[in-house]
Amino acid sequence: MQENAKKDSVFYKALATILLIIPWIAYLWITTYDKAQPALFGITFFYWYQTAWLVISSILYAIAAYLIYRGEKQ
């Protein structure tokens, strides 16, 4: 039983790691957002793409934190 829990822990930590890496790839892959068009409400793509990734990143970080620290008592 304890070995199965350890496998689950490793799986969840690996999944959390992947969730934490996704925003880094999105930010570092500059050619995907190094453009002015399409504009959204007058804001160029370069700026609203990064702003959208701030929101997405915070959601992914929250999920990763939950996966890592789930079930632990403070």
C-alpha atoms as one frame of an Amber mdcrd trajectory, in Angstrom:
protein
   0.000   0.000   0.000   2.771   2.432   0.876   4.638   1.646  -2.363   1.516
   2.550  -4.331   1.246   5.877  -2.480   4.899   6.585  -3.260   4.276   5.947
  -6.985   1.314   8.333  -6.875   3.471  10.955  -5.171   6.143  10.670  -7.859
   3.498  10.876 -10.593   1.919  14.010  -9.104   5.290  15.685  -8.645   6.217
  14.899 -12.264   2.876  16.308 -13.424   3.438  19.429 -11.314   6.880  19.841
 -12.869   5.383  19.708 -16.351   2.770  22.296 -15.362   5.539  24.580 -14.083
   7.615  24.205 -17.260   4.784  25.075 -19.682   4.787  28.848 -18.924   8.588
  28.985 -19.233   8.376  27.501 -22.716   5.613  29.934 -23.675   7.636  32.938
 -22.446  10.947  31.839 -23.933   9.545  30.922 -27.356   9.639  34.561 -28.422
   8.914  34.021 -32.104   5.347  32.986 -31.238   4.443  36.420 -29.875   6.948
  38.809 -31.458   4.359  40.591 -33.588   1.968  43.499 -33.398  -1.122  41.935
 -34.959  -3.764  40.862 -34.082  -4.650  43.712 -31.793  -7.214  43.255 -29.055
  -9.020  46.420 -27.901  -6.154  48.460 -29.345  -3.492  46.480 -27.465  -0.891
  44.797 -29.645  -0.552  41.023 -29.634   2.853  41.210 -27.953   1.365  42.722
 -24.801  -1.944  40.890 -24.486  -0.286  37.520 -25.164   2.077  38.036 -22.220
  -0.732  39.309 -20.022  -2.845  36.277 -20.862   0.077  34.026 -19.944   0.343
  35.716 -16.554  -3.191  34.558 -15.779  -2.592  31.094 -17.256   0.686  30.779
 -15.340  -0.918  31.627 -12.024  -3.577  28.974 -12.599  -0.972  26.366 -13.566
   1.187  27.268 -10.542  -1.809  26.922  -8.228  -2.623  23.489  -9.653   1.027
  22.436  -9.324   1.145  23.591  -5.702  -2.018  21.649  -4.967  -0.550  18.511
  -6.551   2.689  18.808  -4.595   1.232  19.683  -1.205  -2.081  17.845  -1.335
  -2.993  16.038   1.825  -0.234  17.605   3.942  -1.212  19.158   7.238   0.224
  22.532   8.168
